[in-house]
């Protein structure tokens, strides 16, 4: 039988714990004999530590130790260099964490960190991405394993022959993940075993990293991630906090709680790289694309290569016979960039969807119609039909809901008092992927069921969604099901990221529950528990390599003050095709959250780097501006009833990323429509508008 739990808007299972403050996060677990760690950042961009003077710090009340490269426990080399912390005197970038002060209170640790004196032998540095940087090169691949460049047809010839052409360069600054819960860890050692309560997006991968760094068997490491206060990609793998806490705890032989400060999140844990993107589009007079080229430049650190897949979005979005995409990278004396919500797709969509808007103006065509005209059932990159592609349906549904038909196509055609009003649109897409997972399901004598899987709920509602999936797979009311997640001692599961969490985890949960039902044909046991497990490695690995994507259409209406250039959002609306929606409440939250982040990208966020010091000067939430409640006057998210039989047993595509993809472009396109001024370097600030055109 089916209970039809999937598709119903259940509240979060942990909701009461969170709103009453009883949900414990990484540094909130009670521990006997606990101490507190405070990380010390480097004060130079590039160089070498010549002296660490700890005398004054150690004399400060409550300080137990200052752990640095001269006395820290040794780590095994070979893992990512970003994690080989406190092992050498070399400084790779300003803000690199080079010491930890351990004390009996948080206040004492902070004061001790202030008193540590470090001398450096500083060297020359390079910290700014430019399109003519002499060290730009072609990486072997882009994140995670895409080809660096692609080419089909003859772009140069196709572009030269076209009657309508667009050639524009778009720039995005550095963006910084700022989850409400910072990177934080409670670490303790006992009998050669390491237990950490850590804020991350995947306990299994963190466990593997710690085991390798400390040369331990994996079963000697346990990582608990019960509740996580956001991640957005920055907590996708083991990061500095968990390594520093484990090192400090081993050094003082006591448990250590360590949370990075808000300022320390701006760099050492990753960020979205700045980009410089040149997009060239060619079309016939009917608006059909004949040639597409997307060239992307980004940065990485000298310590580790991370190449964002910025132009990959363009490879599959719109059809054209002549296509080329390239990526170039420069290694600078800066922290290593890393994942941030929809890596590659978010900045790549901003450039391509802005260029499509410019092409619509050049052709004299409605931008919704232009996108529909260049829709394709066959993936231009793979040459295979998409398993499902409802981009056009999203555009049409969104246009109807938004009232697009009433839009005057001419820029600066609508005015409300001192405000110029405009609307814009953009498409969205994101791959729908899955990774192998394992799960177990147990039937209890009392008629209840217990499902276990090391999934991670980073605030998305994953715990509740898997509970619903399990109930339907078992054919019982959800109230009879208990779900356990967030512990590396549970069956192995992949990271919560890439919009593949629910797709991957639910696959294993469904298979485990189906196996259990097979064992229970004679009924629920009356005396002993009955369990069944599932590992989807072979099943996922044997899936045909087909183009699987979620799609969306983003619509925005803005008003711009003709006197000051101030930009305000009137409303934003998105329609998405993301397979089966497990929980409408949490799904809507994810979609409008992503859309709001895209609005923030368009109008507010910008990492400002001081080249002299190689550091972001606005490294707190007072100076790094983000969208607040007052900036979101109206935002709506809808989705289509989409069924795709080539995905996974639950039929889900993932919704964590698709909301941010294209949303910044929709806002930027609306600003152009309102003002007639095209701003190609984000964010769109009032000084950029006033400096370009007399809006009044």
C-alpha positions, 0 to 999 in steps of 0.5 A, a space after each residue: 500500500 502507499 501512504 502518499 507521504 511524498 508530496 505532502 507539506 509536512 513540517 520539519 521533524 526537528 522544527 520544535 528543537 530549532 525554535 526552542 533552542 534545544 537542537 545542538 550544533 557543533 560547539 553546543 555539546 556538553 563535554 567534561 574538561 572542555 577547553 576552547 580554541 581560538 585561531 590566529 591568522 597570518 598578517 602577511 600575504 606571502 612569506 615565511 614565519 621566522 619567530 613565534 613568541 608565545 611568552 606573553 600569551 602563555 602568561 595570560 590567565 587561563 591560557 593552556 597552550 599556543 599550538 603552531 608549526 613548531 610544536 603541533 602534532 604531525 599530520 600525514 602529507 598527501 591530502 589537500 594542502 589546505 588541510 596540512 595546517 600548522 606543519 610548516 612556517 610558509 605563509 601562502 596568503 593573508 589570513 591563513 590560520 597559522 596558530 591556535 590558542 587553547 584556554 579554559 574559557 573562550 574569552 581567555 583564548 581570544 585574549 591569548 590569541 591577541 597576545 601571540 607575536 609572530 615575525 615574518 619574512 614577507 615576499 612580493 605578491 600578486 592578488 588580483 585577477 585581470 584578463 591580461 595576467 601573465 600567469 593565466 593558463 589552461 587547467 587540466 580540467 574544471 570542477 569537478 571533472 569537466 573538460 576545460 574547453 569544448 568546441 563543435 563546428 567552426 565558431 569563428 567562421 559562424 560568428 563572422 558570417 552572422 547578421 546579428 552579433 553580441 560581444 560582451 564581457 561580464 565581471 563578477 566579484 568574489 562572493 563569500 559563504 556566510 552560513 548562520 553557524 560558522 565553521 565549528 568543531 568540538 574535538 576529543 581524543 580517547 584511547 587513540 580514537 577521535 570523536 568530533 562534532 563538526 559543522 559540515 555537509 558530509 560526515 563520511 568525507 570528513 571522517 576519511 580526511 581526518 583518518 588520513 591526516 592523523 594516520 588512523 583507521 577509519 573506524 577510529 574516527 567518528 564525525 557527528 553532524 546532527 544539526 548544521 546551520 547552513 553550508 552553501 558549499 563551503 562545508 562540503 569537505 573537511 575544512 580548517 576548523 575541524 583539523 585545528 580543533 583535532 590538532 589542539 585537542 591532541 596537543 593539550 590532551 583535552 577536548 577542544 571547542 573551536 569556532 571560526 569568527 565571522 571574519 575568518 570565514 572570508 577566505 580560509 574556508 573558500 569563497 566564489 572566485 571572481 570571474 571575467 567572462 566574455 560571451 559572443 552570440 551570433 544569430 540570424 534575423 529570426 533570432 536563431 542562434 548560429 554561434 556561441 562562445 563563452 570564455 571564462 577566467 577565474 582564480 585559484 591559490 598557489 597552494 591548491 588548484 580549484 578551477 570553477 566550471 563557469 562556462 559549462 552552463 553554456 554547453 547545454 543550455 541553448 542550441 547552435 551549430 557552432 559552439 566553443 567554451 574555454 576556461 583559463 585560470 591564474 594562481 594568486 597569493 589568495 585563499 583557495 576558492 571553493 564551492 558556493 551554491 551552484 558553482 559555475 552555473 551561478 556566475 555562468 548563467 549571469 553572463 549567458 542569460 545577460 548576453 541573451 537579453 542583449 541579443 533579444 534587444 539586437 534582434 528586436 525580439 521578446 526575450 522569452 520568445 528568443 529563449 523558447 526559439 533556441 530551446 532544444 530536445 537534444 543536449 548540444 554537448 552530449 548529442 543525446 536527448 534530454 531525459 526531460 527538458 521543460 525549460 520552455 514550459 517554465 518560461 511560458 508558465 512564468 510569463 503567464 503568472 508574472 503578467 509578461 504579456 503586458 510588458 512594453 518592450 522598449 527600455 525606459 517606457 514605464 515610469 511611476 513618479 520618480 521611479 523607472 520600472 522595468 522587468 527582466 527574465 532569465 533561464 535556469 538549469 542545473 544538472 540532476 545527479 546522484 551518487 552511491 549511498 547506503 542505508 539500513 531499515 529495521 522493523 521493531 517489535 512494537 510496529 515501528 521502523 528505524 531507517 539509518 543513513 549518514 545523510 546531512 541536513 544543512 537546513 534544507 529539510 533533508 531529514 524530513 524528506 527522507 522520513 517521508 520517502 521511507 514511509 512511502 517505501 515501507 507502506 506505513 504512516 510516517 508516524 511509525 518511522 524514525 529516521 537517523 542521519 548525521 553520523 559517520 557510524 551510520 551507513 555511508 552517504 555522499 555529501 549534501 551538495 550539488 543538488 544530489 543529496 535527496 536523489 542519492 540518499 532516497 535511492 538507498 532508503 527506498 531500496 533498503 525499505 523495499 528489501 525489508 518489506 520483502 523480509 516482512 511478508 509474514 508481518 512485523 516481528 513480535 519478538 526480534 528486530 528485522 533489518 535490511 540494508 542497501 548499497 546503490 553503488 552498482 545501481 547508480 554506477 550502471 545508470 546510462 550516461 544521459 543528460 539529466 537537468 532541472 530547469 527554471 525561468 526567473 522573472 524580476 521587476 525592479 524600480 530605479 530612482 531616476 534621481 539617485 540611481 537607487 535600485 529596488 526589487 518590486 517582485 520576483 517570480 520563478 517557475 521550476 521543473 525539478 522532477 518530483 517535489 517531496 515536501 512543498 514547504 521545504 522545497 519552496 524555502 529552498 527555491 526562494 532562498 536561492 532566488 534571494 541569494 541571486 538578488 543579493 548577488 545582483 545588487 549587494 554582494 561584493 568582496 572588496 580586495 585591498 591589493 596591498 594587503 591581499 585581503 578583503 576589507 569588508 570581511 564582516 556582515 556590517 560591510 559585506 552587504 547582503 540582501 535583507 528582508 526589507 529588500 525582498 518585497 515580493 518573491 514567489 516560487 512555483 514548480 511544474 508537475 514533472 515526471 522523469 523515469 530516467 532519474 532515480 526511484 524517487 523521481 527527484 532532480 534536486 532543488 538546492 542550486 536551481 533557485 540561484 541560477 539565472 536570478 542575478 541575470 533576471 534582475 540585471 536585465 530588469 535594470 536595463 529594461 528600466 533604465 536603458 543602461 546595461 551594467 555588466 559588472 556586478 553588483 549594480 550599484 547606484 554610482 554605476 547607473 548615475 555615472 553612465 547615464 542621466 536617468 532623469 
